[in-house]
Amino acid sequence: MAKEDYVPVACDDWYQRRRKDAEGDFFRSVAEQSPRRGTGTDTKQGIYLLTADGKLLAYKNAGQAPDVMREVLADGLKKWNRLPDELRRPGAVKVPDLDESDGGYTRQLPPGGLIVNVHARALEKAPTGSLADATCKVGDGDEASRDHLWLTAEECRSLLPAGAKAGDTFPLPDAIAWRIARFHLIDNTRGEPAMWTRDQVRKLDVRLTVEQVEGDKAVLRLHGPVLVSTDADATRADRGYDASLLGFIGINRQTGRVERFDVVALGQHWGESRFTQGARPGLTPLGVAFEMAKGDGPGDRVPPQAAREIGAYFRAEK
């Protein structure tokens, strides 16, 4: 039904409820017909079924409950089919061009930049001693999360200093290291966690070692520890992640473009924040995987969650 009877549109409520343009006005007018009605910037998260002219047919915030959403979709479809034919025929609603867009709530990858898929997953020790997917109930960390890491073209070029040769070791550039630590080493398997502040990064010693240089190709090994926690004494912190990073980055020395980005963070996570309730008790394994996105699908263009505060995202080390 979602694919065949509706036109599915995904957007970030954080942006939509704030933007000062026709698109924002339209979204808020629909939300005002729902249980999310109300002024201000309180969340209007949910799944809305609406007509092209903005009439709300049904609403539910139950994306993790397929059976419930199936009923809501069916109910919305019944209401749609009861509307007069003249309101349902193709072209019945003329949507004018958007005269002006509120650029303050538009996020786009910088020209020549790199998109890296980021997936966090709750893990647990298997009887054999290896790690396996954690067994959690739906909504409490049973699935991998989805996010994106953005790097600028200049940051990609900074990964490999001029004249670097096999065996050389040097720090991961600060802009990249701090962005990963603060905004991507997070447990977002249950919702939207608070990002780490700069003073909550307790240890950050991530380095690059040149593994191989052959013609225009260079392979770098990324490695090192990261500790983020809400207290300087991690044993007293109510939330934290003590992890090690390991992976490989392939760079074209001629163009400066990154052609491979395969990195994993693995460590012990604990605690929860306001919108990530339901954490497993104590220290539990959490893995975060980074890999290059193809960049050819609309899902790849979704900005990093932390890019809501775009200035802080690109200046995480400040």
Backbone as CSV, one residue per row, in Angstrom:
resi,resn,N_x,N_y,N_z,CA_x,CA_y,CA_z,C_x,C_y,C_z
1,MET,0.823,-1.208,0.000,0.000,0.000,0.000,0.857,1.258,0.000
2,ALA,1.915,1.243,0.807,2.765,2.439,0.889,3.376,2.760,-0.463
3,LYS,3.736,1.729,-1.227,4.377,1.930,-2.521,3.382,2.175,-3.643
4,GLU,2.238,1.486,-3.604,1.342,1.479,-4.747,0.138,2.411,-4.603
5,ASP,-0.300,2.644,-3.375,-1.498,3.462,-3.180,-1.194,4.862,-2.674
6,TYR,0.051,5.090,-2.293,0.460,6.398,-1.786,1.713,6.850,-2.533
7,VAL,2.037,8.124,-2.398,3.312,8.661,-2.858,4.162,8.866,-1.603
8,PRO,5.103,7.972,-1.327,5.855,8.085,-0.078,6.881,9.208,-0.126
9,VAL,6.914,9.994,0.914,7.862,11.106,1.059,8.456,11.028,2.458
10,ALA,9.787,11.095,2.556,10.449,11.076,3.863,11.151,12.411,4.079
11,CYS,10.986,12.969,5.257,11.668,14.225,5.589,11.923,14.255,7.094
12,ASP,12.805,15.130,7.486,13.188,15.256,8.891,12.325,16.328,9.546
13,ASP,11.503,15.896,10.471,10.599,16.812,11.172,11.343,17.976,11.807
14,TRP,12.586,17.756,12.275,13.360,18.824,12.922,13.505,20.021,11.994
15,TYR,13.723,19.755,10.713,13.846,20.828,9.726,12.473,21.378,9.349
16,GLN,11.527,20.469,9.075,10.245,20.887,8.519,9.469,21.800,9.461
17,ARG,9.529,21.511,10.735,8.730,22.316,11.658,9.357,23.676,11.934
18,ARG,10.590,23.900,11.499,11.292,25.156,11.736,11.375,26.045,10.504
19,ARG,11.365,25.447,9.324,11.658,26.227,8.125,10.592,27.277,7.864
20,LYS,11.035,28.443,7.424,10.146,29.583,7.194,9.957,29.769,5.681
21,ASP,9.197,28.874,5.088,8.880,28.981,3.674,7.589,28.216,3.424
22,ALA,7.165,28.143,2.154,5.891,27.506,1.833,5.888,26.033,2.208
23,GLU,7.028,25.381,2.060,7.100,23.964,2.411,6.873,23.765,3.906
24,GLY,7.516,24.627,4.719,7.315,24.537,6.160,5.887,24.863,6.555
25,ASP,5.310,25.887,5.899,3.922,26.252,6.202,2.980,25.096,5.889
26,PHE,3.229,24.434,4.759,2.371,23.313,4.351,2.463,22.183,5.375
27,PHE,3.682,21.836,5.769,3.862,20.755,6.741,3.159,21.087,8.064
28,ARG,3.354,22.298,8.537,2.736,22.668,9.818,1.213,22.690,9.730
29,SER,0.676,23.048,8.557,-0.781,23.069,8.407,-1.348,21.650,8.478
30,VAL,-0.582,20.679,7.975,-1.016,19.286,8.070,-0.893,18.797,9.505
31,ALA,0.232,19.115,10.147,0.447,18.685,11.524,-0.613,19.252,12.462
32,GLU,-1.141,20.449,12.150,-2.165,21.067,12.996,-3.467,20.269,12.986
33,GLN,-3.653,19.392,12.000,-4.855,18.559,11.950,-4.663,17.238,12.705
34,SER,-3.485,17.046,13.266,-3.131,15.779,13.901,-2.989,15.945,15.409
35,PRO,-2.737,14.850,16.123,-2.462,14.962,17.557,-1.199,15.758,17.860
36,ARG,-0.392,16.065,16.840,0.826,16.841,17.039,0.564,18.338,16.959
37,ARG,-0.706,18.740,16.922,-1.016,20.157,16.785,-0.414,20.938,17.950
38,GLY,-0.150,22.217,17.693,0.398,23.073,18.745,1.491,23.956,18.197
39,THR,1.683,25.080,18.840,2.670,26.043,18.373,4.056,25.672,18.877
40,GLY,5.031,26.455,18.419,6.395,26.220,18.861,7.084,25.148,18.035
41,THR,8.240,24.721,18.522,9.048,23.754,17.776,9.045,22.391,18.439
42,ASP,8.003,22.083,19.201,7.897,20.736,19.755,7.786,19.728,18.612
43,THR,8.219,18.510,18.872,8.250,17.497,17.816,6.887,17.289,17.163
44,LYS,6.934,17.097,15.866,5.744,16.747,15.088,6.024,15.451,14.330
45,GLN,6.875,14.647,14.926,7.272,13.372,14.337,6.074,12.450,14.161
46,GLY,6.105,11.691,13.093,5.038,10.729,12.876,4.882,10.395,11.412
47,ILE,3.900,9.579,11.112,3.580,9.203,9.742,2.223,9.809,9.402
48,TYR,2.219,10.698,8.414,1.028,11.431,8.013,0.539,10.913,6.668
49,LEU,-0.761,10.671,6.557,-1.390,10.323,5.281,-2.250,11.511,4.890
50,LEU,-1.971,12.116,3.748,-2.626,13.364,3.399,-2.877,13.462,1.909
51,THR,-3.774,14.346,1.544,-4.047,14.614,0.139,-3.068,15.664,-0.370
52,ALA,-3.025,15.831,-1.687,-2.089,16.786,-2.276,-2.383,18.218,-1.850
53,ASP,-3.632,18.518,-1.477,-3.947,19.871,-1.042,-3.864,20.022,0.474
54,GLY,-3.350,19.008,1.167,-3.053,19.164,2.585,-4.123,18.717,3.542
55,LYS,-5.086,17.932,3.105,-6.096,17.405,4.015,-5.552,16.126,4.655
56,LEU,-5.537,16.083,5.981,-5.025,14.906,6.687,-6.057,13.785,6.657
57,LEU,-5.627,12.622,6.194,-6.502,11.448,6.163,-6.311,10.573,7.393
58,ALA,-5.070,10.447,7.845,-4.791,9.620,9.017,-3.397,9.949,9.519
59,TYR,-3.168,9.652,10.798,-1.859,9.912,11.416,-1.563,8.821,12.435
60,LYS,-0.286,8.430,12.492,0.151,7.505,13.537,1.664,7.593,13.655
61,ASN,2.161,7.558,14.855,3.604,7.522,15.084,3.953,6.096,15.493
62,ALA,3.897,5.180,14.524,4.067,3.756,14.840,4.897,3.062,13.767
63,GLY,5.999,3.705,13.390,6.832,3.138,12.351,7.449,1.801,12.709
64,GLN,7.531,1.500,14.008,8.109,0.224,14.432,7.050,-0.832,14.712
65,ALA,5.818,-0.531,14.336,4.714,-1.471,14.550,4.022,-1.717,13.216
66,PRO,4.537,-2.635,12.396,3.989,-2.851,11.050,2.506,-3.168,11.031
67,ASP,2.031,-3.997,11.956,0.612,-4.354,11.957,-0.270,-3.133,12.188
68,VAL,0.175,-2.261,13.106,-0.591,-1.047,13.380,-0.592,-0.141,12.155
69,MET,0.597,0.039,11.550,0.681,0.931,10.403,-0.108,0.396,9.211
70,ARG,-0.171,-0.909,9.064,-0.951,-1.492,7.963,-2.426,-1.086,8.104
71,GLU,-2.940,-1.122,9.311,-4.331,-0.722,9.542,-4.533,0.761,9.263
72,VAL,-3.541,1.581,9.663,-3.650,3.028,9.432,-3.620,3.331,7.935
73,LEU,-2.743,2.651,7.201,-2.692,2.844,5.754,-4.014,2.466,5.093
74,ALA,-4.582,1.367,5.530,-5.863,0.933,4.976,-6.967,1.928,5.306
75,ASP,-6.943,2.450,6.523,-7.957,3.427,6.930,-7.831,4.705,6.103
76,GLY,-6.589,5.170,5.897,-6.386,6.366,5.083,-6.855,6.170,3.663
77,LEU,-6.630,4.981,3.133,-7.048,4.684,1.764,-8.565,4.689,1.641
78,LYS,-9.243,4.159,2.648,-10.711,4.181,2.624,-11.226,5.619,2.622
79,LYS,-10.613,6.484,3.428,-11.041,7.883,3.476,-10.768,8.573,2.139
80,TRP,-9.655,8.233,1.523,-9.336,8.802,0.213,-10.378,8.389,-0.825
81,ASN,-10.747,7.131,-0.822,-11.699,6.633,-1.816,-13.099,7.197,-1.610
82,ARG,-13.373,7.713,-0.425,-14.687,8.316,-0.176,-14.750,9.774,-0.613
83,LEU,-13.603,10.361,-0.962,-13.606,11.754,-1.413,-14.257,11.844,-2.791
84,PRO,-14.850,13.002,-3.142,-15.476,13.175,-4.464,-14.472,12.925,-5.591
85,ASP,-14.956,12.394,-6.687,-14.091,12.074,-7.825,-13.303,13.289,-8.300
86,GLU,-13.949,14.462,-8.283,-13.270,15.655,-8.818,-12.064,16.060,-7.964
87,LEU,-12.002,15.588,-6.723,-10.855,15.886,-5.863,-9.757,14.839,-5.996
88,ARG,-10.097,13.706,-6.588,-9.127,12.606,-6.652,-8.523,12.395,-8.033
89,ARG,-9.066,13.063,-9.040,-8.550,12.814,-10.384,-7.168,13.464,-10.543
90,PRO,-6.324,12.900,-11.401,-4.996,13.461,-11.644,-5.087,14.920,-12.086
91,GLY,-4.261,15.748,-11.489,-4.249,17.160,-11.847,-5.272,17.993,-11.125
92,ALA,-6.032,17.399,-10.227,-7.067,18.159,-9.509,-6.446,19.253,-8.649
93,VAL,-5.259,19.009,-8.160,-4.567,20.001,-7.332,-3.361,20.517,-8.093
94,LYS,-3.283,21.817,-8.269,-2.148,22.451,-8.933,-1.192,22.976,-7.867
95,VAL,0.001,22.446,-7.852,1.002,22.869,-6.863,1.929,23.881,-7.516
96,PRO,1.948,25.108,-7.040,2.816,26.121,-7.662,4.282,25.852,-7.341
97,ASP,5.145,26.438,-8.150,6.572,26.337,-7.877,6.890,27.034,-6.563
98,LEU,7.919,26.521,-5.872,8.344,27.116,-4.614,9.136,28.378,-4.932
99,ASP,8.581,29.539,-4.566,9.231,30.808,-4.914,10.573,30.962,-4.212
100,GLU,10.598,30.632,-2.948,11.818,30.842,-2.162,11.916,29.755,-1.105
101,SER,13.089,29.177,-0.981,13.298,28.112,-0.011,14.138,28.636,1.145
102,ASP,13.803,28.199,2.335,14.553,28.595,3.531,15.853,27.797,3.573
103,GLY,16.907,28.389,3.042,18.191,27.706,2.969,18.792,27.386,4.316
104,GLY,18.305,28.022,5.367,18.830,27.743,6.697,18.532,26.333,7.163
105,TYR,17.579,25.671,6.498,17.227,24.304,6.886,17.378,23.345,5.709
106,THR,18.343,23.641,4.867,18.691,22.755,3.768,20.141,22.332,3.936
107,ARG,20.380,21.036,3.896,21.740,20.527,4.073,22.152,19.771,2.817
108,GLN,23.273,20.154,2.246,23.771,19.490,1.045,25.245,19.161,1.228
109,LEU,25.648,18.020,0.682,27.044,17.618,0.723,27.896,18.670,0.018
110,PRO,28.993,19.116,0.651,29.876,20.079,-0.020,30.373,19.524,-1.355
111,PRO,30.566,20.370,-2.348,31.016,19.904,-3.668,32.282,19.050,-3.560
112,GLY,32.241,17.894,-4.215,33.392,17.004,-4.205,33.565,16.228,-2.918
113,GLY,32.609,16.343,-2.008,32.727,15.683,-0.715,32.444,14.188,-0.779
114,LEU,32.669,13.529,0.339,32.522,12.079,0.435,31.381,11.725,1.383
115,ILE,30.564,10.757,0.981,29.497,10.237,1.835,29.914,8.861,2.334
116,VAL,29.895,8.683,3.648,30.228,7.404,4.263,29.008,6.908,5.036
117,ASN,28.562,5.704,4.732,27.476,5.096,5.500,27.986,4.736,6.888
118,VAL,27.156,4.971,7.898,27.522,4.644,9.275,26.390,3.817,9.886
119,HIS,26.737,2.647,10.408,25.750,1.763,11.023,26.253,1.338,12.404
120,ALA,25.463,1.596,13.424,25.774,1.108,14.769,24.912,-0.116,15.050
121,ARG,25.472,-1.071,15.787,24.713,-2.275,16.122,25.076,-2.750,17.522
122,ALA,24.036,-3.057,18.289,24.237,-3.667,19.601,24.706,-5.106,19.416
123,LEU,25.717,-5.503,20.169,26.302,-6.830,20.052,26.281,-7.526,21.409
124,GLU,26.560,-8.814,21.376,26.715,-9.556,22.622,27.641,-10.748,22.377
125,LYS,28.223,-11.245,23.456,29.128,-12.377,23.337,28.344,-13.658,23.049
126,ALA,28.786,-14.370,22.005,28.202,-15.674,21.681,28.843,-16.735,22.571
127,PRO,28.214,-17.907,22.710,28.794,-18.969,23.538,30.218,-19.342,23.131
128,THR,30.547,-19.148,21.869,31.896,-19.484,21.396,32.919,-18.422,21.778
129,GLY,32.425,-17.289,22.319,33.327,-16.211,22.672,33.394,-15.110,21.636
130,SER,32.885,-15.368,20.440,32.853,-14.344,19.398,31.663,-13.420,19.630
131,LEU,31.566,-12.379,18.823,30.474,-11.421,18.955,29.374,-11.736,17.957
132,ALA,28.138,-11.519,18.385,26.975,-11.740,17.539,25.988,-10.600,17.759
133,ASP,24.985,-10.519,16.872,23.940,-9.522,17.059,23.288,-9.696,18.417
134,ALA,23.032,-8.585,19.079,22.361,-8.648,20.376,20.906,-9.046,20.199
135,THR,20.381,-9.735,21.183,18.969,-10.100,21.194,18.218,-9.052,21.994
136,CYS,17.490,-8.194,21.308,16.729,-7.122,21.951,15.328,-7.118,21.356
137,LYS,14.381,-6.609,22.092,13.045,-6.487,21.531,13.012,-5.300,20.566
138,VAL,12.047,-5.293,19.673,11.939,-4.250,18.663,11.911,-2.883,19.331
139,GLY,12.753,-1.986,18.830,12.811,-0.645,19.381,13.820,-0.482,20.485
140,ASP,14.380,-1.559,20.978,15.372,-1.479,22.054,16.751,-1.899,21.574
141,GLY,17.048,-1.634,20.306,18.377,-1.870,19.804,18.537,-3.127,18.987
142,ASP,17.437,-3.704,18.500,17.525,-4.981,17.788,17.990,-4.824,16.342
143,GLU,18.031,-3.609,15.812,18.424,-3.392,14.431,19.588,-2.406,14.345
144,ALA,20.300,-2.461,13.235,21.379,-1.497,13.011,20.793,-0.120,12.717
145,SER,21.444,0.897,13.224,21.025,2.265,12.924,21.616,2.703,11.596
146,ARG,21.153,3.832,11.105,21.624,4.366,9.825,21.958,5.840,9.974
147,ASP,23.116,6.215,9.481,23.514,7.620,9.478,24.564,7.795,8.391
148,HIS,25.020,9.018,8.206,26.061,9.301,7.224,27.134,10.188,7.846
149,LEU,28.359,9.918,7.484,29.499,10.787,7.785,29.824,11.548,6.519
150,TRP,29.973,12.859,6.629,30.360,13.687,5.495,31.792,14.168,5.668
151,LEU,32.579,14.077,4.607,33.914,14.657,4.549,33.978,15.600,3.362
152,THR,34.635,16.738,3.539,34.802,17.658,2.426,35.923,17.158,1.525
153,ALA,35.984,17.704,0.312,37.050,17.325,-0.618,38.414,17.663,-0.033
154,GLU,38.521,18.804,0.628,39.797,19.195,1.237,40.190,18.223,2.361
155,GLU,39.207,17.777,3.141,39.503,16.815,4.205,39.967,15.485,3.634
156,CYS,39.370,15.068,2.530,39.818,13.825,1.884,41.279,13.937,1.455
157,ARG,41.643,15.072,0.879,43.027,15.264,0.447,43.988,15.310,1.627
158,SER,43.496,15.770,2.781,44.370,15.903,3.955,44.734,14.562,4.574
159,LEU,44.058,13.493,4.171,44.326,12.183,4.756,45.724,11.672,4.427
160,LEU,46.267,12.079,3.288,47.576,11.583,2.848,48.511,12.766,2.629
161,PRO,49.428,13.021,3.575,50.362,14.130,3.403,51.255,13.927,2.177
162,ALA,51.669,15.028,1.591,52.565,14.961,0.433,53.848,14.243,0.823
163,GLY,54.296,13.344,-0.027,55.547,12.640,0.207,55.458,11.473,1.161
164,ALA,54.257,11.153,1.658,54.111,10.033,2.595,54.490,8.733,1.901
165,LYS,55.186,7.869,2.633,55.632,6.591,2.072,55.240,5.453,2.992
166,ALA,55.314,4.243,2.482,54.927,3.067,3.253,55.658,3.029,4.588
167,GLY,54.901,2.787,5.662,55.457,2.727,7.002,55.283,4.006,7.798
168,ASP,55.032,5.127,7.117,54.831,6.393,7.826,53.552,6.337,8.652
169,THR,53.608,6.934,9.850,52.442,7.015,10.726,52.242,8.459,11.151
170,PHE,50.989,8.907,11.155,50.684,10.285,11.524,49.239,10.336,12.027
171,PRO,48.884,11.383,12.776,47.528,11.458,13.337,46.466,11.620,12.254
172,LEU,45.309,11.033,12.496,44.154,11.324,11.661,43.854,12.812,11.807
173,PRO,43.660,13.556,10.715,43.407,15.003,10.830,42.314,15.315,11.852
174,ASP,42.561,16.355,12.636,41.668,16.693,13.748,40.212,16.830,13.326
175,ALA,39.970,17.509,12.205,38.581,17.759,11.800,37.826,16.457,11.640
176,ILE,38.498,15.437,11.088,37.844,14.147,10.851,37.755,13.348,12.143
177,ALA,38.836,13.320,12.910,38.865,12.540,14.142,37.811,13.019,15.129
178,TRP,37.712,14.313,15.317,36.746,14.847,16.277,35.313,14.677,15.785
179,ARG,35.109,14.794,14.477,33.752,14.608,13.945,33.276,13.175,14.170
180,ILE,34.156,12.215,13.911,33.802,10.821,14.131,33.528,10.567,15.607
181,ALA,34.417,11.058,16.475,34.281,10.788,17.912,33.015,11.400,18.489
182,ARG,32.732,12.641,18.142,31.615,13.348,18.772,30.253,12.978,18.190
183,PHE,30.208,12.744,16.873,28.911,12.638,16.213,28.599,11.269,15.634
184,HIS,29.569,10.358,15.634,29.308,9.065,15.005,29.642,7.863,15.879
185,LEU,30.299,8.060,16.998,30.502,6.954,17.942,29.421,7.046,19.003
186,ILE,28.194,6.836,18.558,27.018,6.999,19.405,26.133,5.762,19.286
187,ASP,25.371,5.516,20.327,24.411,4.411,20.297,23.060,4.967,19.877
188,ASN,22.813,4.962,18.575,21.532,5.442,18.053,20.674,4.290,17.567
189,THR,20.855,3.112,18.182,20.050,1.947,17.806,18.649,2.007,18.398
190,ARG,18.416,2.891,19.351,17.090,2.975,19.976,16.437,4.338,19.795
191,GLY,17.080,5.241,19.100,16.497,6.562,18.941,17.581,7.588,18.680
192,GLU,17.319,8.820,19.070,18.226,9.929,18.793,18.982,10.300,20.061
193,PRO,20.243,9.879,20.193,20.986,10.175,21.420,21.518,11.598,21.424
194,ALA,21.851,12.079,22.601,22.577,13.336,22.700,23.969,13.125,22.112
195,MET,24.423,14.073,21.302,25.771,13.981,20.756,26.786,14.303,21.856
196,TRP,28.005,13.831,21.662,29.049,14.110,22.639,29.539,15.543,22.487
197,THR,29.730,16.222,23.602,30.321,17.550,23.567,31.838,17.419,23.497
198,ARG,32.505,18.506,23.204,33.954,18.429,23.050,34.625,17.980,24.347
199,ASP,34.136,18.488,25.484,34.801,18.132,26.742,34.462,16.716,27.209
200,GLN,33.560,16.029,26.515,33.262,14.639,26.863,34.139,13.647,26.090
201,VAL,34.965,14.163,25.203,35.934,13.299,24.505,37.156,13.188,25.416
202,ARG,37.304,12.053,26.075,38.344,11.879,27.095,39.643,11.337,26.504
203,LYS,39.549,10.581,25.444,40.737,10.027,24.786,40.466,9.976,23.296
204,LEU,41.450,10.443,22.532,41.297,10.442,21.077,42.698,10.351,20.464
205,ASP,43.109,9.149,20.167,44.456,8.920,19.636,44.375,8.032,18.400
206,VAL,43.664,8.538,17.386,43.462,7.780,16.162,44.526,8.203,15.149
207,ARG,45.187,7.208,14.578,46.305,7.475,13.683,46.121,6.762,12.352
208,LEU,46.917,7.212,11.377,46.955,6.596,10.063,48.360,6.082,9.798
209,THR,48.455,4.865,9.300,49.723,4.283,8.898,49.644,3.928,7.423
210,VAL,50.642,4.364,6.658,50.661,4.047,5.238,51.045,2.578,5.077
211,GLU,50.101,1.775,4.621,50.334,0.354,4.445,50.971,0.036,3.097
212,GLN,50.557,0.788,2.082,51.007,0.451,0.731,50.917,1.675,-0.167
213,VAL,51.925,1.856,-0.993,51.906,2.884,-2.032,52.328,2.215,-3.328
214,GLU,51.448,2.274,-4.307,51.731,1.623,-5.584,51.124,2.461,-6.701
215,GLY,51.979,3.128,-7.456,51.491,4.010,-8.502,50.679,5.145,-7.906
216,ASP,49.470,5.326,-8.444,48.595,6.390,-7.946,47.794,5.965,-6.720
217,LYS,47.938,4.715,-6.293,47.113,4.194,-5.213,47.892,4.140,-3.906
218,ALA,47.218,4.525,-2.828,47.788,4.406,-1.484,46.734,3.806,-0.567
219,VAL,47.174,2.924,0.318,46.280,2.316,1.302,46.760,2.705,2.689
220,LEU,45.853,3.284,3.473,46.159,3.709,4.834,45.405,2.832,5.824
221,ARG,46.076,2.489,6.913,45.409,1.770,8.007,45.074,2.776,9.095
222,LEU,43.801,2.836,9.450,43.331,3.726,10.507,43.221,2.912,11.787
223,HIS,43.767,3.423,12.889,43.766,2.636,14.124,43.922,3.562,15.328
224,GLY,43.373,3.117,16.453,43.567,3.870,17.680,42.357,3.872,18.593
225,PRO,42.554,4.258,19.872,41.488,4.248,20.870,40.726,5.571,20.957
226,VAL,39.465,5.453,21.354,38.625,6.619,21.632,37.809,6.313,22.885
227,LEU,37.759,7.270,23.777,36.896,7.161,24.965,36.060,8.424,25.046
228,VAL,34.752,8.257,25.046,33.826,9.371,25.246,32.939,9.021,26.437
229,SER,32.762,9.966,27.342,31.951,9.680,28.529,31.482,10.982,29.150
230,THR,30.403,10.902,29.895,29.808,12.090,30.497,30.533,12.548,31.751
231,ASP,31.503,11.781,32.227,32.289,12.146,33.404,33.757,11.876,33.106
232,ALA,34.630,12.729,33.622,36.056,12.523,33.407,36.504,11.178,33.955
233,ASP,35.866,10.732,35.024,36.102,9.395,35.562,35.077,8.469,34.922
234,ALA,35.518,7.699,33.922,34.577,6.873,33.159,33.817,5.903,34.049
235,THR,34.395,5.489,35.175,33.705,4.545,36.060,32.514,5.197,36.742
236,ARG,32.463,6.522,36.746,31.330,7.231,37.364,30.393,7.833,36.325
237,ALA,30.741,7.727,35.060,29.933,8.329,33.995,28.631,7.553,33.818
238,ASP,27.541,8.259,33.602,26.253,7.581,33.392,26.057,7.169,31.937
239,ARG,26.952,7.640,31.039,26.899,7.230,29.635,28.296,7.334,29.045
240,GLY,28.662,6.342,28.231,29.980,6.404,27.611,30.198,5.308,26.588
241,TYR,31.325,5.409,25.897,31.725,4.421,24.892,33.243,4.366,24.879
242,ASP,33.788,3.206,25.194,35.227,2.981,25.229,35.555,2.033,24.084
243,ALA,36.127,2.564,23.015,36.233,1.787,21.778,37.610,1.901,21.148
244,SER,37.887,0.961,20.263,39.066,1.004,19.408,38.606,1.007,17.958
245,LEU,39.310,1.767,17.133,38.986,1.847,15.710,40.052,1.126,14.905
246,LEU,39.612,0.457,13.868,40.526,-0.215,12.953,39.883,-0.261,11.574
247,GLY,40.662,0.052,10.551,40.115,-0.016,9.205,41.112,0.438,8.174
248,PHE,40.634,0.536,6.926,41.509,0.858,5.809,40.859,1.898,4.904
249,ILE,41.679,2.834,4.445,41.234,3.905,3.560,42.105,3.875,2.317
250,GLY,41.477,3.810,1.171,42.200,3.831,-0.095,42.097,5.193,-0.739
251,ILE,43.224,5.733,-1.194,43.258,7.080,-1.755,43.950,7.066,-3.112
252,ASN,43.376,7.801,-4.045,44.027,8.034,-5.324,44.958,9.232,-5.152
253,ARG,46.254,8.990,-5.215,47.216,10.061,-4.956,47.175,11.148,-6.029
254,GLN,46.718,10.803,-7.214,46.665,11.775,-8.304,45.522,12.761,-8.106
255,THR,44.368,12.242,-7.756,43.176,13.095,-7.631,42.881,13.511,-6.192
256,GLY,43.437,12.794,-5.214,43.136,13.067,-3.817,41.804,12.505,-3.372
257,ARG,41.143,11.757,-4.238,39.834,11.215,-3.896,39.973,9.919,-3.104
258,VAL,39.051,9.751,-2.169,38.993,8.514,-1.385,38.232,7.472,-2.196
259,GLU,38.817,6.306,-2.362,38.196,5.243,-3.151,37.792,4.051,-2.297
260,ARG,38.187,4.070,-1.053,37.797,3.011,-0.119,37.762,3.603,1.275
261,PHE,36.748,3.231,2.043,36.644,3.681,3.434,35.949,2.566,4.214
262,ASP,36.734,1.678,4.788,36.213,0.540,5.548,36.790,0.593,6.952
263,VAL,35.994,1.050,7.900,36.462,1.243,9.278,35.417,0.690,10.239
264,VAL,35.887,0.098,11.331,34.993,-0.406,12.365,35.456,0.109,13.723
265,ALA,34.507,0.541,14.533,34.759,0.843,15.940,34.103,-0.251,16.764
266,LEU,34.813,-0.765,17.736,34.288,-1.833,18.583,34.690,-1.554,20.016
267,GLY,33.729,-1.643,20.930,34.045,-1.394,22.327,32.838,-1.583,23.220
268,GLN,32.984,-1.114,24.463,31.937,-1.235,25.466,31.179,0.078,25.594
269,HIS,29.867,-0.016,25.487,29.004,1.160,25.629,28.128,0.986,26.853
270,TRP,27.769,2.105,27.472,26.841,2.023,28.601,26.028,3.317,28.682
271,GLY,24.849,3.185,29.274,24.010,4.352,29.540,23.043,4.690,28.427
272,GLU,22.236,5.705,28.676,21.209,6.134,27.740,20.993,7.623,27.902
273,SER,20.333,8.231,26.927,19.979,9.650,27.013,18.471,9.784,26.869
274,ARG,17.987,11.000,26.813,16.548,11.262,26.902,15.730,10.473,25.897
275,PHE,16.229,10.397,24.649,15.447,9.748,23.601,15.996,8.377,23.220
276,THR,16.818,7.803,24.084,17.324,6.450,23.821,17.130,5.576,25.051
277,GLN,15.956,5.635,25.602,15.665,4.822,26.775,15.653,3.335,26.412
278,GLY,15.911,2.485,27.411,15.850,1.050,27.197,17.192,0.394,26.969
279,ALA,18.285,1.084,27.384,19.612,0.499,27.190,19.777,-0.757,28.037
280,ARG,20.578,-1.679,27.535,20.904,-2.867,28.315,21.733,-2.453,29.530
281,PRO,21.565,-3.117,30.649,22.292,-2.706,31.857,23.785,-2.981,31.749
282,GLY,24.549,-2.115,32.388,25.983,-2.323,32.460,26.707,-2.021,31.160
283,LEU,27.961,-2.493,31.079,28.769,-2.329,29.880,28.421,-3.426,28.880
284,THR,28.091,-3.038,27.678,27.708,-4.016,26.652,28.406,-3.675,25.347
285,PRO,28.708,-4.677,24.522,29.420,-4.421,23.268,28.568,-3.642,22.268
286,LEU,29.216,-2.697,21.618,28.579,-1.915,20.551,29.574,-1.788,19.409
287,GLY,29.124,-2.037,18.211,29.966,-1.877,17.032,29.431,-0.775,16.141
288,VAL,30.335,-0.029,15.520,29.959,1.008,14.559,30.776,0.779,13.293
289,ALA,30.097,0.599,12.162,30.762,0.310,10.892,30.643,1.504,9.955
290,PHE,31.744,1.804,9.258,31.810,2.898,8.295,32.192,2.316,6.932
291,GLU,31.442,2.649,5.902,31.797,2.228,4.548,31.291,3.262,3.551
292,MET,32.005,3.398,2.441,31.632,4.391,1.439,30.246,4.128,0.880
293,ALA,29.500,5.201,0.697,28.200,5.098,0.032,28.405,5.228,-1.472
294,LYS,27.536,4.588,-2.230,27.618,4.717,-3.686,27.267,6.135,-4.124
295,GLY,26.336,6.753,-3.374,25.970,8.127,-3.687,24.988,8.275,-4.823
296,ASP,24.436,7.148,-5.314,23.540,7.225,-6.471,22.074,7.031,-6.111
297,GLY,21.753,6.963,-4.826,20.370,6.796,-4.408,19.933,7.934,-3.503
298,PRO,18.632,8.221,-3.456,18.163,9.325,-2.614,18.491,9.126,-1.141
299,GLY,18.502,7.861,-0.687,18.835,7.609,0.714,20.241,8.040,1.061
300,ASP,21.160,7.980,0.081,22.539,8.392,0.324,22.644,9.887,0.587
301,ARG,21.652,10.634,0.127,21.705,12.093,0.235,21.129,12.609,1.561
302,VAL,20.648,11.714,2.384,20.157,12.152,3.692,21.336,12.692,4.489
303,PRO,21.267,13.899,5.006,22.417,14.462,5.714,22.652,13.773,7.054
304,PRO,23.862,13.874,7.587,24.121,13.333,8.919,23.162,13.932,9.942
305,GLN,22.764,13.138,10.911,21.848,13.672,11.903,22.447,14.879,12.611
306,ALA,23.729,14.806,12.926,24.363,15.909,13.639,24.524,17.147,12.778
307,ALA,24.290,17.030,11.449,24.410,18.190,10.564,23.254,19.161,10.745
308,ARG,22.312,18.826,11.602,21.307,19.828,11.951,22.001,21.095,12.445
309,GLU,23.031,20.919,13.252,23.884,22.032,13.680,25.107,21.998,12.762
310,ILE,24.933,22.513,11.548,25.911,22.312,10.498,27.254,22.941,10.823
311,GLY,27.263,24.080,11.481,28.530,24.720,11.835,29.336,23.872,12.782
312,ALA,28.685,23.368,13.814,29.376,22.522,14.783,29.823,21.216,14.147
313,TYR,29.049,20.694,13.201,29.404,19.428,12.579,30.740,19.531,11.849
314,PHE,30.951,20.602,11.121,32.194,20.740,10.364,33.311,21.404,11.161
315,ARG,33.029,21.752,12.415,34.077,22.305,13.277,34.050,21.599,14.641
316,ALA,33.978,20.275,14.583,33.842,19.497,15.811,35.037,19.619,16.720
317,GLU,36.192,19.956,16.143,37.412,20.038,16.961,37.547,21.367,17.683
318,LYS,36.690,22.337,17.354,36.803,23.667,17.952,36.184,23.733,19.350
